[in-house]
């Protein structure tokens, strides 16, 4: 009886250890793919999702778009109100983007105050419409911080995959469109104009 009880206890202990290791591995995998502040996909995971969508595009020819967004005047929030206020702004924008995107879309925190939306099977017109929806939702939801209201706006650049262009070129076009939105006064969505090659 003692031997059976010992075997049972050891078996249960091994099972618990195995489950603990599996749980720990899952937590590490999640941490490797997600941004700690916003729980969005991080840049590396965003690039992997983009590569998967690109391979799908090469197989079936269904276009997709990307939307690169940047919080306007973010540096002034950090400088005037501190990094905690800046973090709250980043978290708030991430929450709104998650709420506003379709189930098939994915949002990644691309860098400091930048986000990338991957929009599968979405043409340029639909992507512009999505960008406007994101922009308006963010603009309607200022952040309350220590009795003050922080107005939020984003600028965004849209690019849609064309021909056999690379992912790098697609992202470059989205970036150029984003900077045009910034130059034209911020709080707007611009699409890339010009050749995709």
Number of C-alpha atoms within 10 A of each C-alpha: 6 7 8 9 10 11 12 12 12 12 12 12 12 12 12 12 12 12 12 12 12 12 12 12 12 12 11 11 11 14 14 14 18 19 19 12 12 18 16 23 24 22 19 16 18 23 17 12 17 22 14 11 20 19 12 15 19 12 9 8 14 15 20 22 26 29 27 29 28 25 22 20 13 17 14 11 18 15 11 10 15 12 13 12 19 22 17 16 24 21 18 18 27 23 15 15 22 18 12 15 18 12 9 9 15 20 23 28 25 22 12 11 21 18 26 26 25 24 25 21 17 19 17 18 13 13 26 22 12 21 27 18 16 23 24 16 18 24 15 11 16 17 20 13 14 8 6 10 11 16 15 22 24 27 27 34 29 29 29 23 24 17 11 10 11 15 14 9 15 20 21 16 26 27 22 20 24 28 19 20 22 20 10 12 10 19 20 20 27 23 24 20 12 7 7 17 11
